[in-house]
Amino acid sequence: MSGRHQPPSNRSFYLSLATSTLRAAIVIALVVGGIVVINSAFPESGVSGGGGASPSAPTSPTGGTGPDGTTGNGTGPTGPTGTTGQAPEVVDLPVAVRNGTSVTGLAEDTARKLEAKLEVNAIQVDDAPSTVSVTTIYYRGADNQDEAEYLATEFLKKIEPKIARLEAGGGVDRDVQIAIYLGTDYASSRS
């Protein structure tokens, strides 16, 4: 009989229900996947120190929150001296000093001052891959977070640098434990 519709059967009902459920599951998976991609592309650093561009390669997907709940630049429960109450040992600490400004020689000058004042070992001194507006101290491992906070409070106390976890890549030598990306805020604080 042409032109007449057949009444729905149980089979067509279940097929329609299964198709709708599958579509809903795909949409939910795409939304969740999109959120994950966006969060990894634009991590919340959890640190204070204002906005501004940070270097693209070592951006931290884990943010600035440490394993003990501290965030920022030494303002957490343990402060810049860590959980023991003593200043961390930074003598011979392998650091990178990278110039994220247009000021010629800023990284070299800062590395010399760091070595003289805190006796760190500046094993990499060069230009950052991009301009940096807010000075950022990146630490390689959780055991280096206290050292990064100490450098922020002892050496960069005129500004409020960001502190974040250093991720692989970005041109930082493998032996570097702390990478300091000097920003325009640091350059202007020196005048």
C-alpha positions as a Markdown table, in Angstrom:
| # | Residue | x | y | z |
|---|---|---|---|---|
| 1 | Met | 0.0 | 0.0 | 0.0 |
| 2 | Ser | 1.7 | 3.1 | -1.1 |
| 3 | Gly | 1.3 | 6.4 | 0.7 |
| 4 | Arg | 0.4 | 4.8 | 4.0 |
| 5 | His | 2.7 | 4.7 | 7.0 |
| 6 | Gln | 3.1 | 1.6 | 9.1 |
| 7 | Pro | 2.5 | 2.0 | 12.8 |
| 8 | Pro | 5.7 | 2.1 | 14.8 |
| 9 | Ser | 7.0 | -1.2 | 16.0 |
| 10 | Asn | 9.0 | -1.9 | 19.1 |
| 11 | Arg | 12.1 | -2.5 | 17.0 |
| 12 | Ser | 11.9 | 1.0 | 15.4 |
| 13 | Phe | 11.3 | 2.6 | 18.8 |
| 14 | Tyr | 14.4 | 0.9 | 20.3 |
| 15 | Leu | 16.5 | 1.8 | 17.2 |
| 16 | Ser | 15.5 | 5.4 | 17.4 |
| 17 | Leu | 16.2 | 5.4 | 21.2 |
| 18 | Ala | 19.6 | 3.9 | 20.6 |
| 19 | Thr | 20.5 | 6.4 | 17.9 |
| 20 | Ser | 19.5 | 9.3 | 20.1 |
| 21 | Thr | 21.5 | 8.0 | 23.0 |
| 22 | Leu | 24.5 | 7.5 | 20.8 |
| 23 | Arg | 24.2 | 11.1 | 19.5 |
| 24 | Ala | 23.9 | 12.5 | 23.0 |
| 25 | Ala | 27.0 | 10.5 | 24.1 |
| 26 | Ile | 29.0 | 11.8 | 21.1 |
| 27 | Val | 28.0 | 15.4 | 21.9 |
| 28 | Ile | 29.0 | 15.0 | 25.6 |
| 29 | Ala | 32.3 | 13.4 | 24.6 |
| 30 | Leu | 33.1 | 16.3 | 22.2 |
| 31 | Val | 32.1 | 18.9 | 24.8 |
| 32 | Val | 34.3 | 17.3 | 27.5 |
| 33 | Gly | 37.2 | 16.9 | 25.0 |
| 34 | Gly | 36.9 | 20.5 | 24.0 |
| 35 | Ile | 37.0 | 21.6 | 27.7 |
| 36 | Val | 40.1 | 19.5 | 28.3 |
| 37 | Val | 41.9 | 20.9 | 25.2 |
| 38 | Ile | 41.0 | 24.5 | 26.1 |
| 39 | Asn | 42.2 | 24.0 | 29.7 |
| 40 | Ser | 45.5 | 22.6 | 28.6 |
| 41 | Ala | 45.9 | 25.4 | 26.1 |
| 42 | Phe | 45.1 | 28.1 | 28.6 |
| 43 | Pro | 46.1 | 26.9 | 32.0 |
| 44 | Glu | 45.3 | 28.9 | 35.1 |
| 45 | Ser | 48.6 | 29.6 | 36.7 |
| 46 | Gly | 47.3 | 30.1 | 40.2 |
| 47 | Val | 50.0 | 32.7 | 40.8 |
| 48 | Ser | 49.8 | 36.4 | 41.5 |
| 49 | Gly | 51.8 | 39.0 | 39.7 |
| 50 | Gly | 49.5 | 40.3 | 37.1 |
| 51 | Gly | 48.8 | 39.3 | 33.5 |
| 52 | Gly | 51.0 | 39.6 | 30.5 |
| 53 | Ala | 52.5 | 37.3 | 28.1 |
| 54 | Ser | 54.6 | 34.4 | 29.4 |
| 55 | Pro | 57.0 | 32.4 | 27.3 |
| 56 | Ser | 55.1 | 30.0 | 25.1 |
| 57 | Ala | 57.2 | 26.9 | 25.5 |
| 58 | Pro | 57.6 | 26.4 | 29.2 |
| 59 | Thr | 54.0 | 27.4 | 30.1 |
| 60 | Ser | 52.8 | 25.3 | 33.0 |
| 61 | Pro | 49.8 | 23.1 | 32.6 |
| 62 | Thr | 49.9 | 22.3 | 36.3 |
| 63 | Gly | 49.8 | 25.9 | 37.4 |
| 64 | Gly | 51.7 | 27.4 | 40.4 |
| 65 | Thr | 50.1 | 25.3 | 43.1 |
| 66 | Gly | 52.7 | 23.2 | 44.8 |
| 67 | Pro | 52.2 | 19.7 | 46.4 |
| 68 | Asp | 51.9 | 21.4 | 49.8 |
| 69 | Gly | 49.2 | 23.8 | 48.7 |
| 70 | Thr | 51.4 | 26.9 | 48.4 |
| 71 | Thr | 50.7 | 29.2 | 45.5 |
| 72 | Gly | 52.2 | 32.4 | 44.1 |
| 73 | Asn | 55.5 | 33.9 | 45.2 |
| 74 | Gly | 55.9 | 32.8 | 48.8 |
| 75 | Thr | 52.6 | 33.8 | 50.1 |
| 76 | Gly | 51.3 | 30.3 | 50.9 |
| 77 | Pro | 51.3 | 28.5 | 54.2 |
| 78 | Thr | 55.0 | 27.8 | 54.2 |
| 79 | Gly | 56.2 | 31.0 | 52.7 |
| 80 | Pro | 59.6 | 31.4 | 50.9 |
| 81 | Thr | 61.5 | 29.2 | 53.3 |
| 82 | Gly | 59.5 | 26.0 | 52.7 |
| 83 | Thr | 58.2 | 23.5 | 55.3 |
| 84 | Thr | 61.4 | 23.3 | 57.4 |
| 85 | Gly | 61.5 | 27.0 | 58.3 |
| 86 | Gln | 65.0 | 27.3 | 56.8 |
| 87 | Ala | 66.1 | 29.0 | 53.6 |
| 88 | Pro | 66.6 | 26.5 | 50.8 |
| 89 | Glu | 70.2 | 25.8 | 49.6 |
| 90 | Val | 70.8 | 27.7 | 46.3 |
| 91 | Val | 74.6 | 27.6 | 46.2 |
| 92 | Asp | 75.6 | 26.1 | 42.9 |
| 93 | Leu | 72.0 | 25.7 | 41.9 |
| 94 | Pro | 71.9 | 25.3 | 38.0 |
| 95 | Val | 69.8 | 28.2 | 36.7 |
| 96 | Ala | 68.9 | 29.7 | 33.4 |
| 97 | Val | 68.5 | 33.5 | 33.0 |
| 98 | Arg | 66.6 | 34.4 | 29.9 |
| 99 | Asn | 66.1 | 38.0 | 28.6 |
| 100 | Gly | 62.4 | 38.5 | 27.6 |
| 101 | Thr | 62.9 | 42.2 | 27.0 |
| 102 | Ser | 64.6 | 44.5 | 24.4 |
| 103 | Val | 67.2 | 45.6 | 26.9 |
| 104 | Thr | 70.6 | 44.4 | 25.6 |
| 105 | Gly | 72.7 | 42.5 | 28.1 |
| 106 | Leu | 70.0 | 42.2 | 30.7 |
| 107 | Ala | 70.4 | 38.4 | 31.1 |
| 108 | Glu | 74.1 | 38.6 | 31.4 |
| 109 | Asp | 74.1 | 41.4 | 34.0 |
| 110 | Thr | 71.4 | 39.7 | 36.0 |
| 111 | Ala | 73.2 | 36.3 | 35.9 |
| 112 | Arg | 76.4 | 38.0 | 37.2 |
| 113 | Lys | 74.5 | 39.6 | 40.1 |
| 114 | Leu | 72.7 | 36.3 | 40.9 |
| 115 | Glu | 76.0 | 34.5 | 41.0 |
| 116 | Ala | 77.6 | 37.1 | 43.2 |
| 117 | Lys | 74.7 | 37.5 | 45.7 |
| 118 | Leu | 73.3 | 34.0 | 46.0 |
| 119 | Glu | 76.2 | 31.9 | 44.5 |
| 120 | Val | 73.9 | 30.1 | 42.0 |
| 121 | Asn | 75.4 | 28.6 | 38.9 |
| 122 | Ala | 74.1 | 30.4 | 35.8 |
| 123 | Ile | 74.7 | 27.6 | 33.2 |
| 124 | Gln | 72.4 | 29.1 | 30.5 |
| 125 | Val | 72.2 | 32.9 | 29.8 |
| 126 | Asp | 70.4 | 33.9 | 26.7 |
| 127 | Asp | 67.3 | 35.5 | 25.2 |
| 128 | Ala | 63.8 | 34.2 | 25.8 |
| 129 | Pro | 62.0 | 33.0 | 22.7 |
| 130 | Ser | 59.4 | 35.8 | 23.0 |
| 131 | Thr | 58.8 | 39.0 | 24.9 |
| 132 | Val | 57.8 | 38.6 | 28.5 |
| 133 | Ser | 55.9 | 41.3 | 30.4 |
| 134 | Val | 55.9 | 39.7 | 33.9 |
| 135 | Thr | 59.1 | 38.1 | 35.1 |
| 136 | Thr | 58.5 | 34.4 | 35.7 |
| 137 | Ile | 60.6 | 31.9 | 37.7 |
| 138 | Tyr | 60.1 | 28.4 | 36.4 |
| 139 | Tyr | 61.1 | 25.4 | 38.6 |
| 140 | Arg | 61.8 | 22.0 | 37.2 |
| 141 | Gly | 60.6 | 19.7 | 40.0 |
| 142 | Ala | 58.5 | 19.9 | 43.1 |
| 143 | Asp | 61.7 | 19.9 | 45.2 |
| 144 | Asn | 62.8 | 23.1 | 43.4 |
| 145 | Gln | 59.6 | 25.2 | 44.2 |
| 146 | Asp | 61.0 | 26.4 | 47.5 |
| 147 | Glu | 64.2 | 27.5 | 45.7 |
| 148 | Ala | 62.2 | 29.4 | 43.1 |
| 149 | Glu | 60.2 | 31.2 | 45.9 |
| 150 | Tyr | 63.4 | 32.0 | 47.7 |
| 151 | Leu | 64.9 | 33.5 | 44.6 |
| 152 | Ala | 61.8 | 35.6 | 44.1 |
| 153 | Thr | 61.9 | 37.0 | 47.7 |
| 154 | Glu | 65.6 | 37.4 | 48.0 |
| 155 | Phe | 66.6 | 38.6 | 44.5 |
| 156 | Leu | 63.5 | 39.9 | 42.8 |
| 157 | Lys | 61.8 | 41.6 | 45.8 |
| 158 | Lys | 61.2 | 44.9 | 44.0 |
| 159 | Ile | 58.7 | 43.2 | 41.7 |
| 160 | Glu | 56.2 | 40.3 | 42.0 |
| 161 | Pro | 57.4 | 37.6 | 39.7 |
| 162 | Lys | 55.2 | 34.7 | 38.8 |
| 163 | Ile | 56.3 | 31.2 | 39.8 |
| 164 | Ala | 55.3 | 28.2 | 37.8 |
| 165 | Arg | 56.4 | 24.6 | 36.9 |
| 166 | Leu | 58.8 | 24.3 | 34.0 |
| 167 | Glu | 57.6 | 21.9 | 31.4 |
| 168 | Ala | 59.8 | 20.1 | 28.8 |
| 169 | Gly | 60.8 | 22.1 | 25.8 |
| 170 | Gly | 61.3 | 25.7 | 25.2 |
| 171 | Gly | 65.1 | 25.7 | 24.8 |
| 172 | Val | 66.0 | 25.4 | 28.5 |
| 173 | Asp | 69.0 | 23.2 | 29.1 |
| 174 | Arg | 68.2 | 19.8 | 30.6 |
| 175 | Asp | 70.4 | 20.4 | 33.7 |
| 176 | Val | 68.7 | 23.7 | 34.6 |
| 177 | Gln | 66.6 | 23.4 | 37.8 |
| 178 | Ile | 65.3 | 27.1 | 37.8 |
| 179 | Ala | 64.7 | 29.2 | 34.7 |
| 180 | Ile | 64.2 | 32.9 | 35.2 |
| 181 | Tyr | 62.5 | 34.7 | 32.4 |
| 182 | Leu | 63.2 | 38.4 | 32.8 |
| 183 | Gly | 60.2 | 40.6 | 31.9 |
| 184 | Thr | 59.7 | 44.2 | 31.1 |
| 185 | Asp | 58.6 | 44.7 | 34.8 |
| 186 | Tyr | 62.1 | 43.7 | 35.9 |
| 187 | Ala | 63.8 | 45.9 | 33.3 |
| 188 | Ser | 61.8 | 48.9 | 34.4 |
| 189 | Ser | 62.4 | 48.3 | 38.1 |
| 190 | Arg | 66.1 | 48.6 | 37.6 |
| 191 | Ser | 66.0 | 52.2 | 36.5 |
